[in-house]
Amino acid sequence: MPAVSKGDGMRGLAVFISDIRNCKSKEAEIKRINKELANIRSKFKGDKALDGYSKKKYVCKLLFIFLLGHDIDFGHMEAVNLLSSNKYTEKQIGYLFISVLVNSNSDLIRLINNAIKNDLASRNPTFMNLALHCIANVGSREMAEAFASEIPRILVAGDTMDSVKQSAALCLLRLNRTSPDLVPMGEWTARVVHLLNDQHLGVVTAATSLITTLAQKNPDDFKTSVSLAVARLSRIVTSASIDLQDYTYYFVAAPWLSVKLLRLLQCYPPPEDAALRSRLTECLETILNKAQEPPKSKKVQHSNAKNAVLFEAIALIIHHDSEPTLLVRACNQLGQFLQHRETNLRYLALESMCTLASSEFSHEAVKTHMETVINALKVSLPQFGSRDVSVRQRAVDLLYAMCDRSNAKQIVAEMLSYLETADYSIREEIVLKVAILAEKYAVDYTWYVDTILNLIRIAGDYVSEEVWYRVIQIVINRDDVQGYAAKTVFEALQAPACHENLVKVGGYILGEFGNLIAGDSRSSPLVQFNLLHSKFHLCSVPTRALLLSAYIKFINLFPEVKATIQDVLRSDSQLRNADVELQQRAVEYLRLSCIASTDILATVLEEMPPFPERESSILAKLKKKKGPGKLPDMDDSRRSVNGNTEHINNRTSCADERAARRSAVNRFIGESRDSILAGGCSSHLHLFSFCFLVSVFQSSTHSFTDVLNLNSAPSSGANLLIDVFSESSASPAATEVSEENFPRFVCKNNGVIYENQLLQIGLKSEYRQNLGRMYVFYGNKTSTQFLSFSSSAVDPVIEGGAQMQQILNIECVSDFSDAPVLNIQFRYGGALQNIAVKLPVMLNKFFQPTEMTSQDFFQRWKQLGAPQQEVQKIFKAKHSMDTEVAKAKILGFGVALLDGVDPNPANFVGAGVVHTKSTQVGCLLRLEPNMQAQMYRLTLRTSRDSVSQRLCELLSEQF
């Protein structure tokens, strides 16, 4: 690149920047900028023609003003004029201005394209590079249409200089990513492969990136690249560092090119040619051998470059999955990283070993590291990544992948042991994996029953319906385990506190097979019934319904308890139950027991037949949770070629304790089973104007905590219903309500709602029609206990670094505008801490999306034409006006996005219904963006003016 002469220092620009830095206030800065803008405008409009230096100086000033955050609406033509200059510095500033400030829809694009074409045809390498950089930086479709056919010609031309080839390859890669349909595949594709033999390693590196991207889409067109890539890789890994002096990075020869070549080879199967395959194997063995050598430098850059090549080589070995020796060597090499102090290396080693465990050649080698992986879960030591939940999650994945019949009982036992102290974010996944492994490798099904019941006892809140459904299916299908299951579940139900899922399993199994243990006086029919009924009042409506079904089964199995059960069914609490389902069951079961003969009763209530064999619903749920291609034991073990780099760039530093603790609360339980409509809880949060009825309960592993300062005792047998807007529950006057993160939750349900140096509060919410459930996660970020958390009668303690979860059930009774406030009190270091947080419970959370045709939409739009039913707001855009982002926000708001309804395709149209307990309110919305003015017009029409007003306020704040 040409050197900048001393005369190009642009003293006027330096003075202007100095003046801006010396401004004492924002007002002074704006005043100085306005003065300069007026001066530049007068210079551009003056009669006297400006020379190239002056244009460059003033365009630079405009660019600096824009970078300070001020709008620039002139000077574009002067920047375009700089492109025709023969001076490098002037042309460079012109291209820089265009890359930053010119919109792809600008009227100047044609002039810019002409200037770029002239520079590409000039054969001046400096000017050609500037033009190629501008095309890549803008990357618009218009640029692709104009130059997509020209750039490949420059790339493969014999007289093109090396620096221009580099730029052309990377520019073509950029256009292929932004507009792949406009990049033609032709004669040049065969010639570009031969760039892998170029003497200039910079050209080879750029060409490899381009070929890798193209080969992923059209592998057959680039098959010849395999032999060239192997040859080039062989020359790199066998060369001494002095041979590639210009491309040696901390004693590692051309690490970036090596990684790119290895990724290119992952696009293809192992070479069929024996000589080529042998040469590639030799390269991979050399890389593994170099990993065992003592480091040539203590600098972290050396180890990073060395390990980057190593992990990519291991990824290629795993991808080929054809060389047993290499696979075992790779496994042993990864095993050495499992106890490394660097968090990234441990993570990548665990991730790679998960894939290795699915190979028949390396599965046994992976199993030799089982104790090391188990210790990563059992022992809470820094070297095992105790501060980083993602490392422990990968360790759980690896245990799951290496499990077989020989070690299943040990691995399941260790995972159950870890589950008691596991991070909340991975508990549900561990539960699913334990349930799958217990079923898959169960030789003795008594062990399976014990395992699942233990699973429910330890982590009942995370045991989904699929898990306890499955254990019921297996017990019903296997006669040899039915008596043992009845005996075991009967004993488990005798515990003072049983999780509701255990009551469900117990009610079902005893209702079917209670007769198998009725011979023992300790488990007589009456004892079984009394045991189940003692749990009845503590359960939710679906569980009570299941227990009523178990009772009628008892009448068939044990006639001697018929009178006792009929008395229960006849009681007012059943026959006049507020829940229709329970009332109907009680009436029908009572009538059935009274009028049906013994034979009819036995026929109606006969034992459940075996279930048909099919894929485990638990495995299906885990596959859905992990996503396609994510389960370590699946056949397709191909990893993303970008996986390692992305993870290194995004990993949590082990030294960053604050960020590591934050991750424990940030990563919430994914895809939890929606139990709202099934009535999974007996307490609700009712929402209506200025009044919220709140009830809070907590998971069985913690004591009850009253986070809303609801310290009045409920009456016996009644729900805890408290008006949190009343004076008794108002937050202390000295406590300011935190609303900082409240707007972020309008279009999303998960995230961190509050955080300070002591406490982090995370939320995960789910809604259906007028019902909702909110999981509230509390994270103690300190190493000291929180005492007297909240104002509950029971003073719970949150240990240092620990978490606690509470669940709020929500019901929308009618439309509302105010959100509830979460009041928290606890003692830290002897001082009482008061925190008040506004909970993100808004009206739009109770939206049900509604699909409509264009005709139906406009017909309904006209019906809602009364002035009080429409609210319209015109406002300035607060964020960049991106179409995809706007679509995501509207969908997150809760309505259905209707395509093809509005005549203007740039507008967004949505429809939905707000569900409350008392009524349903239909809503139609229309969002009209004005890109030029950077403004929006939002129109909402609903059948209630209060709903229209509130929804308009909420949605407009998001744009």
Helices and strands as residue ranges (DSSP letters): G 6-9, H 11-21, H 26-45, H 52-67, H 76-82, H 88-101, H 109-121, H 125-138, H 141-147, H 150-156, H 162-178, G 180-182, H 187-193, G 194-197, H 201-217, G 219-222, H 225-237, G 245-247, E 248-249, E 252-253, H 255-265, H 274-292, H 300-320, H 324-337, H 343-356, H 363-367, H 370-378, G 382-384, H 389-402, H 408-419, H 424-440, H 445-459, G 460-462, H 465-477, H 479-492, H 500-513, G 514-517, G 521-523, H 525-533, G 536-538, H 541-557, G 559-561, H 562-570, H 572-575, H 580-595, H 598-604, H 617-626, H 643-650, H 657-666, E 685-688, E 691-694, E 696-698, E 722-723, G 727-729, E 737-738, G 742-745, E 750-755, E 759-768, E 771-780, E 803-812, E 821-828, E 831-838, G 843-846, E 847-849, H 854-863, G 867-869, E 870-876, H 883-893, E 896-897, E 908-915, E 920-930, E 935-942, H 945-956
